[in-house]
């Protein structure tokens, strides 16, 4: 009996020790559960971007094509058939399985699912950072940086194209890092499946399979592995290719007829997408086909929090030095391989856009997927700083240096976090202080709410202020936000084709309605920058 009591006490002591050891797990759980709870609470606050109804239609076309519900096969003649449909088909499947619902329910569901996909990608990015730095603190810092980025945060709720691609790309990089640590056929399969899904969202996703095969080829040619292990690595590469190609075709219905030719056409069209509109850049309206090479770099500089830019710069330089050492030694460590991947992740797409003169527009949303790579390099700067402090300072000085570093990191995160809280749900308008002391400095120089997401709040204000059963509204082509209003409110808004017929005019300063002679009835302002305006039509003028 006494021995049993001793064993019981020793078990309790072990539980206490494990409890202390589980504090990091508890902190990680609290951060992620808090993020999940926040997203599930606020996803209903966002409007509908201009492209979302078209994205939904693409999903419906592909879904009906797969289920043979489209006898006319409209997908084959659809002008945007080469847009990747994988995520849109998932959303259509969920919509198809929803019980009795309204169009508002559909769009709220889409935003909820989009957020949850992004949540999974943040968790995957946490794991990627942990694989690189072997530190839960640095991995958590990377996840926090990714979440507390105002523009990315807003898009993570409603952008089922660019934010979805970012999310699956981050998950892909996590599976790639896991596969490269110990290449084997059973690690190649999940990585290949996610690669196939990525390509079926946007053909640019072919970058990751290319990177995978290049690195595996380097392992086979330069790696000092026994012959048996090289055979295993080569086998895993063949398995990867087979599953990647198969999953891509499976998730991309337009490829079912002549896969190679259709994919070649898709890549050709999407790398030079024929969008002929104009964008406001540096105070000038420029055709998307004629944008200068610095369009993407300038947008990144102006819309990424300054603290992140600084750490990214330091971490990027350190990664370049690390990779150069690997090249000189003709041998890469696992960490150097991931550094090389991070550098490719950020630089290759930007260089491709510049060299190929690809058509981009609406800020840098088409390249949002490089952002986790930038954060990975930023965390690298923190890791190097911590290592330097530990190596060069005494214990007390080291503790002071860590406290100072934590303070600086808080200063990096606090301004964008405050902006996100204060100007919710308009985080997509964020500019850093390089634009000026206030966001008002962006007026007339750069695009604002180019997708018209804020029209939702403008419509809601009109409906609150005007009790009439029918209200005539004119907008410059951003009326999709009416779909997310309650059904009884949708019926009250009647959209007309001419300004002279309308009771209210609504604009988001893109293709701006010239109403300077009118006094605004309602304006949505973010840090002095007007992003949506409502004019009440005075028919006497």
PAPAGU-198345 format. One line per 3 residues: number of its first residue (from 1); for each residue x, y, z of C-alpha. Coordinates in nm, 3 decimals. Layout:
# PAPAGU-198345
NUM> X Y Z; ...
END
This chain:
# PAPAGU-198345
1> 0.000 0.000 0.000; 0.284 0.235 0.091; 0.455 0.162 -0.241
4> 0.134 0.245 -0.430; 0.116 0.577 -0.242; 0.477 0.658 -0.337
7> 0.402 0.577 -0.702; 0.093 0.799 -0.688; 0.295 1.094 -0.548
10> 0.563 1.046 -0.811; 0.296 1.044 -1.083; 0.157 1.373 -0.947
13> 0.504 1.528 -0.957; 0.546 1.414 -1.316; 0.212 1.570 -1.402
16> 0.332 1.898 -1.252; 0.646 1.890 -1.461; 0.453 1.811 -1.779
19> 0.207 2.090 -1.690; 0.495 2.339 -1.688; 0.622 2.196 -2.012
22> 0.277 2.231 -2.166; 0.263 2.609 -2.112; 0.393 2.677 -2.467
25> 0.121 2.447 -2.601; -0.139 2.633 -2.397; -0.015 2.971 -2.523
28> -0.019 2.852 -2.885; -0.368 2.710 -2.832; -0.490 3.038 -2.682
31> -0.350 3.245 -2.969; -0.497 3.023 -3.240; -0.830 2.971 -3.066
34> -0.854 3.347 -3.011; -0.784 3.408 -3.379; -1.042 3.147 -3.479
37> -1.303 3.293 -3.245; -1.236 3.646 -3.376; -1.270 3.538 -3.738
40> -1.591 3.348 -3.674; -1.729 3.656 -3.500; -1.647 3.919 -3.765
43> -1.670 3.737 -4.101; -2.025 3.870 -4.140; -1.901 4.231 -4.139
46> -1.739 4.233 -4.483; -1.896 4.321 -4.814; -1.874 4.143 -5.146
49> -1.582 4.230 -5.380; -1.656 4.301 -5.744; -1.505 3.971 -5.866
52> -1.680 3.737 -5.623; -2.007 3.683 -5.816; -1.797 3.593 -6.123
55> -1.585 3.355 -5.916; -1.900 3.190 -5.784; -2.033 3.153 -6.139
58> -1.706 2.986 -6.243; -1.746 2.737 -5.959; -2.105 2.661 -6.060
61> -2.004 2.604 -6.425; -1.727 2.359 -6.329; -1.943 2.186 -6.069
64> -2.226 2.132 -6.317; -1.978 2.015 -6.579; -1.839 1.751 -6.342
67> -2.188 1.627 -6.249; -2.312 1.636 -6.611; -2.571 1.897 -6.521
70> -2.464 2.118 -6.809; -2.590 1.959 -7.134; -2.472 2.260 -7.337
73> -2.124 2.239 -7.180; -2.102 2.614 -7.129; -1.768 2.571 -6.951
76> -1.591 2.483 -7.276; -1.687 2.815 -7.436; -1.665 3.033 -7.125
79> -1.414 3.318 -7.170; -1.261 3.268 -6.823; -1.256 2.887 -6.822
82> -0.883 2.879 -6.743; -0.926 3.037 -6.403; -0.853 2.766 -6.147
85> -1.184 2.631 -6.011; -1.072 2.398 -5.731; -1.169 2.613 -5.432
88> -1.476 2.753 -5.608; -1.603 2.399 -5.672; -1.568 2.323 -5.301
91> -1.772 2.633 -5.219; -2.032 2.535 -5.478; -2.052 2.185 -5.330
94> -2.116 2.332 -4.984; -2.375 2.569 -5.133; -2.544 2.276 -5.308
97> -2.568 2.091 -4.977; -2.704 2.386 -4.781; -3.066 2.353 -4.663
100> -3.316 2.620 -4.757; -3.113 2.938 -4.795; -3.100 3.287 -4.943
103> -2.830 3.444 -5.157; -2.715 3.630 -4.845; -2.662 3.295 -4.671
106> -2.452 3.179 -4.964; -2.213 3.473 -4.951; -2.183 3.458 -4.573
109> -2.101 3.087 -4.606; -1.835 3.166 -4.865; -1.669 3.420 -4.638
112> -1.680 3.184 -4.342; -1.521 2.899 -4.538; -1.261 3.135 -4.684
115> -1.160 3.246 -4.337; -1.134 2.888 -4.215; -0.911 2.795 -4.508
118> -0.687 3.088 -4.424; -0.685 2.983 -4.059; -0.555 2.640 -4.165
121> -0.287 2.810 -4.374; -0.172 3.017 -4.074; -0.140 2.693 -3.876
124> 0.058 2.540 -4.163; 0.281 2.847 -4.176; 0.340 2.809 -3.801
127> 0.458 2.451 -3.866; 0.678 2.571 -4.154; 0.844 2.829 -3.928
130> 0.892 2.564 -3.660; 1.058 2.329 -3.910; 1.297 2.607 -4.011
133> 1.383 2.757 -3.671; 1.300 2.478 -3.424; 1.151 2.738 -3.189
136> 0.784 2.760 -3.101; 0.831 3.126 -3.004; 0.962 3.219 -3.350
139> 0.699 3.006 -3.519; 0.426 3.182 -3.323; 0.580 3.519 -3.409
142> 0.564 3.429 -3.779; 0.197 3.334 -3.748; 0.120 3.661 -3.566
145> 0.301 3.865 -3.834; 0.097 3.689 -4.103; -0.235 3.752 -3.927
148> -0.165 4.111 -3.822; -0.117 4.244 -4.173; -0.421 4.463 -4.241
151> -0.467 4.414 -4.615; -0.405 4.039 -4.603; -0.637 4.011 -4.300
154> -0.929 4.173 -4.485; -0.876 3.970 -4.802; -0.865 3.648 -4.598
157> -1.243 3.678 -4.553; -1.368 3.748 -4.904; -1.095 3.705 -5.167
160> -1.155 3.350 -5.286; -0.897 3.393 -5.562; -0.579 3.558 -5.435
163> -0.615 3.486 -5.062; -0.716 3.126 -5.134; -0.407 3.087 -5.352
166> -0.193 3.238 -5.075; -0.342 2.992 -4.825; -0.285 2.679 -5.034
169> 0.061 2.803 -5.134; 0.160 2.835 -4.766; 0.025 2.485 -4.695
172> 0.226 2.361 -4.995; 0.547 2.510 -4.862; 0.485 2.340 -4.530
175> 0.438 1.997 -4.696; 0.744 2.065 -4.913; 0.961 2.139 -4.608
178> 0.830 1.819 -4.444; 0.903 1.618 -4.759; 1.255 1.757 -4.802
181> 1.356 1.673 -4.446; 1.333 1.300 -4.526; 1.226 1.240 -4.889
184> 1.013 0.928 -4.920; 0.718 0.814 -5.128; 0.471 0.843 -4.838
187> 0.579 1.205 -4.775; 0.568 1.280 -5.147; 0.200 1.185 -5.182
190> 0.040 1.451 -4.955; 0.276 1.715 -5.095; 0.180 1.615 -5.450
193> -0.192 1.627 -5.372; -0.169 1.978 -5.228; 0.041 2.083 -5.530
196> -0.231 1.956 -5.762; -0.496 2.154 -5.574; -0.274 2.464 -5.587
199> -0.229 2.445 -5.965; -0.605 2.394 -5.999; -0.657 2.726 -5.817
202> -0.406 2.917 -6.029; -0.163 2.779 -6.286; 0.115 2.989 -6.131
205> 0.116 2.715 -5.865; 0.333 2.509 -6.100; 0.623 2.694 -5.936
208> 0.622 2.463 -5.635; 0.643 2.133 -5.830; 0.928 2.287 -6.030
211> 1.110 2.391 -5.712; 1.049 2.047 -5.564; 1.201 1.864 -5.859
214> 1.498 2.103 -5.881; 1.586 2.047 -5.516; 1.534 1.670 -5.541
217> 1.758 1.672 -5.849; 2.021 1.860 -5.650; 2.000 1.600 -5.373
220> 2.056 1.320 -5.623; 2.345 1.489 -5.803; 2.521 1.662 -5.515
223> 2.405 1.478 -5.205; 2.642 1.239 -5.033; 2.384 0.965 -4.993
226> 2.434 0.591 -5.026; 2.308 0.442 -5.353; 2.008 0.275 -5.184
229> 1.891 0.607 -5.040; 1.930 0.778 -5.378; 1.704 0.512 -5.529
232> 1.449 0.592 -5.259; 1.468 0.966 -5.329; 1.431 0.905 -5.705
235> 1.130 0.680 -5.641; 0.969 0.947 -5.425; 1.017 1.200 -5.708
238> 0.842 0.970 -5.955; 0.555 0.918 -5.711; 0.536 1.293 -5.661
241> 0.511 1.361 -6.036; 0.243 1.097 -6.087; 0.020 1.214 -5.802
244> 0.074 1.583 -5.878; -0.027 1.548 -6.243; -0.321 1.324 -6.154
247> -0.454 1.556 -5.884; -0.414 1.863 -6.107; -0.622 1.705 -6.384
250> -0.880 1.575 -6.137; -0.934 1.920 -5.979; -0.925 2.116 -6.307
253> -1.215 1.991 -6.525; -1.119 2.193 -6.833; -0.808 1.972 -6.854
256> -1.012 1.655 -6.890; -1.014 1.703 -7.265; -0.656 1.709 -7.399
259> -0.477 1.783 -7.066; -0.142 1.892 -7.209; -0.282 2.129 -7.474
262> -0.538 2.280 -7.237; -0.278 2.334 -6.962; -0.041 2.496 -7.211
265> -0.318 2.734 -7.321; -0.416 2.805 -6.959; -0.058 2.893 -6.866
268> -0.019 3.113 -7.173; -0.343 3.303 -7.111; -0.305 3.346 -6.735
271> 0.057 3.465 -6.756; -0.056 3.744 -6.992; -0.416 3.788 -6.886
274> -0.586 4.021 -7.137; -0.723 4.283 -6.897; -0.741 4.615 -7.080
277> -0.852 4.842 -6.795; -0.662 5.130 -6.636; -0.536 5.171 -6.280
280> -0.442 5.471 -6.072; -0.072 5.456 -5.992; 0.144 5.740 -5.858
283> -0.117 5.998 -5.956; -0.163 5.877 -6.314; -0.416 5.650 -6.483
286> -0.216 5.387 -6.669; -0.328 5.090 -6.878; -0.264 4.758 -6.704
289> -0.067 4.648 -7.010; 0.167 4.947 -6.979; 0.248 4.951 -6.608
292> 0.612 5.027 -6.513; 0.836 4.754 -6.373; 0.826 4.904 -6.023
295> 0.446 4.877 -5.988; 0.457 4.564 -5.768; 0.763 4.662 -5.554
298> 0.615 5.006 -5.478; 0.279 4.860 -5.375; 0.455 4.612 -5.145
301> 0.660 4.892 -4.989; 0.355 5.110 -4.927; 0.116 4.847 -4.790
304> 0.338 4.626 -4.571; 0.389 4.738 -4.209; 0.723 4.917 -4.183
307> 0.850 4.702 -3.898; 0.794 4.391 -4.111; 0.976 4.551 -4.404
310> 1.281 4.624 -4.188; 1.302 4.275 -4.044; 1.239 4.125 -4.387
313> 1.529 4.325 -4.531; 1.771 4.208 -4.260; 1.650 3.849 -4.277
316> 1.667 3.847 -4.656; 2.028 3.966 -4.659; 2.120 3.705 -4.397
319> 1.950 3.433 -4.604; 2.141 3.539 -4.917; 2.470 3.514 -4.723
322> 2.370 3.173 -4.585; 2.278 3.040 -4.930; 2.602 3.181 -5.078
325> 2.799 2.984 -4.817; 2.613 2.670 -4.916; 2.699 2.728 -5.281
328> 3.067 2.787 -5.200; 3.081 2.473 -4.987; 2.888 2.281 -5.255
331> 2.657 2.150 -4.985; 2.333 2.275 -4.834; 2.204 2.210 -4.486
334> 1.830 2.166 -4.436; 1.805 2.522 -4.300; 1.998 2.664 -4.598
337> 1.763 2.477 -4.832; 1.462 2.640 -4.666; 1.636 2.979 -4.686
340> 1.685 2.925 -5.058; 1.318 2.833 -5.092; 1.214 3.148 -4.905
343> 1.428 3.363 -5.135; 1.280 3.194 -5.441; 0.933 3.230 -5.293
346> 0.967 3.608 -5.275; 1.191 3.695 -5.569; 1.097 3.453 -5.849
349> 0.734 3.568 -5.895; 0.828 3.938 -5.883; 1.107 3.886 -6.137
352> 0.873 3.679 -6.356; 0.616 3.960 -6.361; 0.884 4.217 -6.446
355> 1.068 4.010 -6.709; 0.759 3.862 -6.876; 0.573 4.193 -6.844
358> 0.272 4.007 -6.706; -0.051 4.201 -6.671; -0.114 4.289 -6.305
361> -0.356 4.539 -6.154; -0.541 4.628 -5.834; -0.228 4.669 -5.619
364> -0.025 4.348 -5.565; -0.309 4.110 -5.482; -0.205 3.874 -5.764
367> 0.124 3.824 -5.577; -0.016 3.802 -5.223; 0.111 3.443 -5.215
370> 0.472 3.564 -5.177; 0.389 3.734 -4.848; 0.441 3.432 -4.617
373> 0.787 3.400 -4.772; 0.859 3.761 -4.674; 0.744 3.684 -4.319
376> 0.966 3.374 -4.307; 1.266 3.591 -4.392; 1.157 3.851 -4.137
379> 1.149 3.584 -3.865; 1.495 3.480 -3.982; 1.620 3.826 -3.880
382> 1.478 3.777 -3.530; 1.638 3.432 -3.506; 1.979 3.571 -3.605
385> 1.945 3.854 -3.353; 1.861 3.613 -3.070; 2.158 3.391 -3.163
388> 2.391 3.691 -3.170; 2.270 3.810 -2.828; 2.318 3.465 -2.677
391> 2.665 3.428 -2.827; 2.806 3.772 -2.752; 2.648 3.889 -2.426
394> 2.662 3.786 -2.063; 2.354 3.625 -1.907; 2.219 3.949 -1.759
397> 2.294 4.150 -2.073; 2.132 3.876 -2.279; 1.812 3.895 -2.074
400> 1.807 4.273 -2.116; 1.868 4.236 -2.490; 1.580 3.986 -2.523
403> 1.348 4.222 -2.333; 1.451 4.506 -2.565; 1.394 4.284 -2.870
406> 1.046 4.188 -2.747; 0.969 4.557 -2.701; 1.077 4.632 -3.058
409> 0.866 4.345 -3.191; 0.564 4.480 -3.003; 0.629 4.819 -3.167
412> 0.632 4.641 -3.504; 0.298 4.471 -3.443; 0.111 4.742 -3.248
415> 0.049 5.003 -3.525; -0.103 4.762 -3.781; -0.301 4.589 -3.505
418> -0.440 4.925 -3.389; -0.530 5.016 -3.747; -0.713 4.683 -3.790
421> -0.913 4.741 -3.472; -0.993 5.109 -3.531; -1.092 5.087 -3.898
424> -1.267 4.751 -3.908; -1.399 4.631 -4.155; -1.190 4.844 -4.394
427> -0.847 4.691 -4.331; -0.800 4.650 -4.708; -0.734 5.026 -4.732
430> -0.415 5.011 -4.520; -0.107 5.209 -4.623; 0.200 5.247 -4.403
433> 0.353 5.584 -4.312; 0.567 5.588 -4.626; 0.255 5.722 -4.797
436> 0.247 6.020 -4.558; 0.141 6.111 -4.205; -0.218 6.009 -4.282
439> -0.382 5.786 -4.538; -0.540 6.095 -4.689; -0.208 6.138 -4.874
442> -0.305 5.844 -5.098; -0.602 6.035 -5.243; -0.558 6.090 -5.615
445> -0.235 5.888 -5.615; -0.328 5.524 -5.556; -0.635 5.303 -5.577
448> -0.854 5.292 -5.267; -1.138 5.042 -5.226; -1.101 4.927 -5.588
451> -1.332 4.625 -5.539; -1.611 4.831 -5.381; -1.634 4.617 -5.066
454> -1.734 4.924 -4.862; -2.047 4.971 -5.075; -2.221 4.737 -4.833
457> -2.203 4.993 -4.552; -2.310 5.273 -4.789; -2.618 5.075 -4.894
460> -2.698 4.995 -4.532; -2.680 5.364 -4.440; -2.917 5.461 -4.722
463> -3.166 5.195 -4.610; -3.147 5.314 -4.250; -3.201 5.680 -4.338
466> -3.469 5.641 -4.605; -3.785 5.449 -4.502; -3.942 5.436 -4.849
469> -4.026 5.089 -4.990; -3.839 5.166 -5.313; -3.513 5.361 -5.339
472> -3.350 5.425 -5.675; -2.970 5.400 -5.669; -2.703 5.461 -5.932
475> -2.350 5.323 -5.885; -2.048 5.303 -6.109; -2.081 4.923 -6.147
478> -2.037 4.802 -5.785; -2.391 4.696 -5.694; -2.300 4.335 -5.600
481> -2.300 4.424 -5.229; -2.680 4.431 -5.231; -2.661 4.050 -5.234
484> -2.529 4.034 -4.877; -2.811 4.247 -4.734; -3.122 4.087 -4.577
487> -3.368 3.977 -4.844; -3.636 4.232 -4.750; -3.377 4.512 -4.771
490> -3.250 4.395 -5.110; -3.595 4.448 -5.261; -3.601 4.811 -5.154
493> -3.298 4.908 -5.361; -3.373 4.961 -5.729; -3.064 5.013 -5.945
496> -3.101 5.246 -6.242; -2.886 5.309 -6.548; -2.873 5.689 -6.537
499> -2.772 5.934 -6.267; -3.072 6.153 -6.348; -3.311 5.872 -6.254
502> -3.154 5.798 -5.914; -3.240 5.912 -5.563; -2.885 5.838 -5.451
505> -2.548 5.816 -5.625; -2.280 5.591 -5.474; -1.911 5.586 -5.568
508> -1.585 5.437 -5.444; -1.363 5.692 -5.624; -1.279 5.449 -5.902
511> -1.414 5.569 -6.236; -1.532 5.849 -6.010; -1.871 6.009 -6.058
514> -1.822 6.382 -6.111; -2.049 6.527 -5.845; -1.826 6.797 -5.703
517> -2.118 7.039 -5.708; -2.311 6.821 -5.461; -2.266 6.793 -5.087
520> -2.199 6.431 -4.978; -2.490 6.270 -4.799; -2.264 6.004 -4.641
523> -1.891 5.933 -4.659; -1.684 5.641 -4.532; -1.343 5.771 -4.426
526> -1.034 5.579 -4.317; -0.770 5.799 -4.150; -0.875 6.098 -4.359
529> -0.902 5.900 -4.683; -1.252 5.888 -4.834; -1.322 5.540 -4.972
532> -1.697 5.549 -5.041; -1.935 5.840 -5.088; -2.313 5.874 -5.121
535> -2.476 6.174 -5.287; -2.844 6.248 -5.251; -2.976 6.352 -5.588
538> -3.129 6.697 -5.593; -3.346 6.698 -5.903; -3.378 7.074 -5.885
541> -3.017 7.108 -6.002
END
